[in-house]
């Protein structure tokens, strides 16, 4: 395996002729409902670079949506997954188990918040993990209702679409959705009517009041929240909000579920984002960054809650696939060895300083937020807080054309989000920020 040179290179238009050829083939056989942010076809990737079929090298500020935190071809991931691939690809853990699955569960018990006895179950995707967390919470509490929050995103299966806040593109035309799902306000500081300093207390009081009045706390199986809301716009709930909701859950026998699928595994400069306010969730769902790009997800939690489901009630043919488990062990090894939490905090320091300088020059930057290498800017119309999705799209396009891959998000489509691999070099990170600054000047 030759390492990808860690330098940006633009040799054709983006997308180039070979990518365009492949796009034509794709259009003929791939369902139109599967979109792509940027139709450049990847041939190899690693560190902070994605190389395409035309020989262009793009600076990666997306990490395959927070997946390749350790890089897209991390040595330990490749080494361990390759070794496992040669031994056996599958036996199905529910038929004949294997050590790798157990090792991943041991690592999850060690790394997730809290020192109580913990158990895990492994699955393939984030949505599957969230769906199983709901099953486990219902089995444990013998209740049905599930509470989620404005701007939340939890997946694309039928139940997780019901849990997800945003209609387009995730839910539109795909109903009916699963019942017994209730949505309450979240402390979105930048948009809270009485200001960010009041958002934590006011939003938690509103949410709790709605749960008590409209559902009844005794009917709630689970409260599910992303400690940093990803797709909704990298919203960090205002301080005090998460502890108040977690406390309410505990007082009422409700399972508190932290959805750490996007924010977990060093992304925010801590192993898990909920550690920031000392939250110890009952259950935690993980995926994305867990296995260096191989499909794996998990539900980890208090042993007595995890054991509530009857034997055979949890699982799936590929859940905890041995090659994916090997990848996860390589990914965790890399995170520990390179201290990727420290790397994430350094990325935050560099990015926030540069983005603040951009904000001082351009009044369309309404808010800069996030933690670690999960940073975003919310774009607004000059002199207001009105969302500016047009500028957001134009900026993303300008970045793409010069070889910087950035992603957008937000309920209003007006947030640029930055998820660089945690192993990106500082020179590449700064070059990417130079390109971003140029894009702002152009837009």
Secondary structure as GFF3:
##gff-version 3
##sequence-region A 1 443
A	DSSP	alpha_helix	17	29	.	.	.	ID=ss1
A	DSSP	beta_strand	42	46	.	.	.	ID=ss2
A	DSSP	beta_strand	49	52	.	.	.	ID=ss3
A	DSSP	beta_strand	57	60	.	.	.	ID=ss4
A	DSSP	alpha_helix	63	66	.	.	.	ID=ss5
A	DSSP	alpha_helix	75	87	.	.	.	ID=ss6
A	DSSP	alpha_helix	99	111	.	.	.	ID=ss7
A	DSSP	beta_strand	118	123	.	.	.	ID=ss8
A	DSSP	alpha_helix	126	141	.	.	.	ID=ss9
A	DSSP	beta_strand	145	149	.	.	.	ID=ss10
A	DSSP	alpha_helix	158	163	.	.	.	ID=ss11
A	DSSP	beta_strand	181	184	.	.	.	ID=ss12
A	DSSP	three_ten_helix	189	191	.	.	.	ID=ss13
A	DSSP	alpha_helix	196	210	.	.	.	ID=ss14
A	DSSP	pi_helix	211	215	.	.	.	ID=ss15
A	DSSP	three_ten_helix	217	219	.	.	.	ID=ss16
A	DSSP	beta_strand	220	225	.	.	.	ID=ss17
A	DSSP	beta_strand	228	229	.	.	.	ID=ss18
A	DSSP	beta_strand	235	236	.	.	.	ID=ss19
A	DSSP	alpha_helix	241	251	.	.	.	ID=ss20
A	DSSP	beta_strand	255	259	.	.	.	ID=ss21
A	DSSP	three_ten_helix	273	277	.	.	.	ID=ss22
A	DSSP	beta_strand	283	286	.	.	.	ID=ss23
A	DSSP	three_ten_helix	288	291	.	.	.	ID=ss24
A	DSSP	beta_strand	297	302	.	.	.	ID=ss25
A	DSSP	alpha_helix	303	306	.	.	.	ID=ss26
A	DSSP	alpha_helix	322	337	.	.	.	ID=ss27
A	DSSP	alpha_helix	340	361	.	.	.	ID=ss28
A	DSSP	beta_strand	365	371	.	.	.	ID=ss29
A	DSSP	beta_strand	374	379	.	.	.	ID=ss30
A	DSSP	alpha_helix	389	401	.	.	.	ID=ss31
A	DSSP	beta_strand	404	405	.	.	.	ID=ss32
A	DSSP	beta_strand	407	409	.	.	.	ID=ss33
A	DSSP	beta_strand	415	418	.	.	.	ID=ss34
A	DSSP	alpha_helix	426	442	.	.	.	ID=ss35
###
